[in-house]
Amino acid sequence: MATKRTGAGKSGGRDSSILAKIANHEIANKGRRAACDAVYVSKKLLRSTGKAAWIVGTSFLILVVPLLIQAERDQMLGEIELQQASILGPPPPGALQ
Amino acid sequence: MADLLPPLGTAQIDGKTKVDEKVDYSNLPCPVPYEELHREAIMSLKADNFEGLRFDFSKGLNQKFSLSHSVMMGPTEVPSQSPDTTIKIPTAHYEFGANYFDPKLMLIGRLMTDGRLNARVKADLTDRLVLKANGQLSNEPHMSHAMFNFDYMGSDYRAQLQLGNSALIGATYIQSVTPRLSLGGEVFWAGVPRKSGIGYAARYDTDKMVATAQVASTGTIAMNYVQKISEKVSLATDFAYNYLSRDVVASVGYDYILRQSRVRGKIDSNGVASALLEERLSMGLNFLLSAELDHKKKDYKFGFGLTVG
């Protein structure tokens, strides 16, 4: 561009006008708006993901965790009974059950 | 049955020996009572979640007679003007109860510290006619009421007549149509708000599943389905729609009955997740934990309790 070729623009007045021209260019404005929108959308997405994660997490804690704990205890109880049955053998007739 | 294979020529005898395919319409089973139509769904989906502490102690004095003491402490909800906020008032009360159980007569009485007396009687007048009465007396005026039910059990039908104290009359009838399907209807007339209503219900059950549907002129349509996955596990789902007030609720729940414990959980379309855990710590000692999360209103309720005897 013509402005860039004139002496590399290192003097003070020229410098600000070149940077100002670049900064005020339409593409830069579009870029700025896009960045604002991206930040806005990502904040909303983060907030809604956070809310969904909270709801799913607490509901999972209430609905699924006690079930898993109880199912595992029931399974361990079954194993212990099986072990005892194999160690002690079948109960004699008339045993206390 | 297997050795009675008749020759192909005699089609009539052929039809009668296949007993498992032909339904004997004169020998249908008695249907479940009309108010217990959806009892499997109620067990999974309408578990009594509570908030606070609950302690129940029951002691049998005799083979037939027992006393019970129970303490409940926790917040109770008071209906408030705006639907968004709920007002909770902490309350605590003690309830004393006495029960008499006989094969033909059952008497239950409960007395609470806030002055309410609740009594229930169930008497078998003959082996087909049962009288049930329910009464509640309280200190506040106009809050006492009583209700009498006469149930008649026929060979494949049940009929019930209901009389209440403020001019309430109702009747229900349910009939088995096939060994699996039963249909019923109810009619009621309430004197104080001069309203009458009619409703219909249907229930279809097999070994593995139960499906019921109810329609009433008070505006409710309810359908539920329970599937028994195994001896220990059953899943249930329920759909309720009120066409007068336009509310819809659908819910899905499970019920796991294990050897030492019972876990019931449910999630709702109103954004409510609730669970109830009952664990048997030792003989006659049960520990209860209840949780209910209402994500829409951000209202969380937790309770624990102990049941002895």
Interface residues (C-beta under 8 A of the other chain):
Chain A: I55 T58 S59 I62 L63 V64 P66 L67 Q70 A71 R73 D74 L77
Chain B: Y254 Y256 L258 R259 Q260 S261 V263 G265 I267 G271 A273 S274 A275 L277 E279 L289 A291 L293 H295
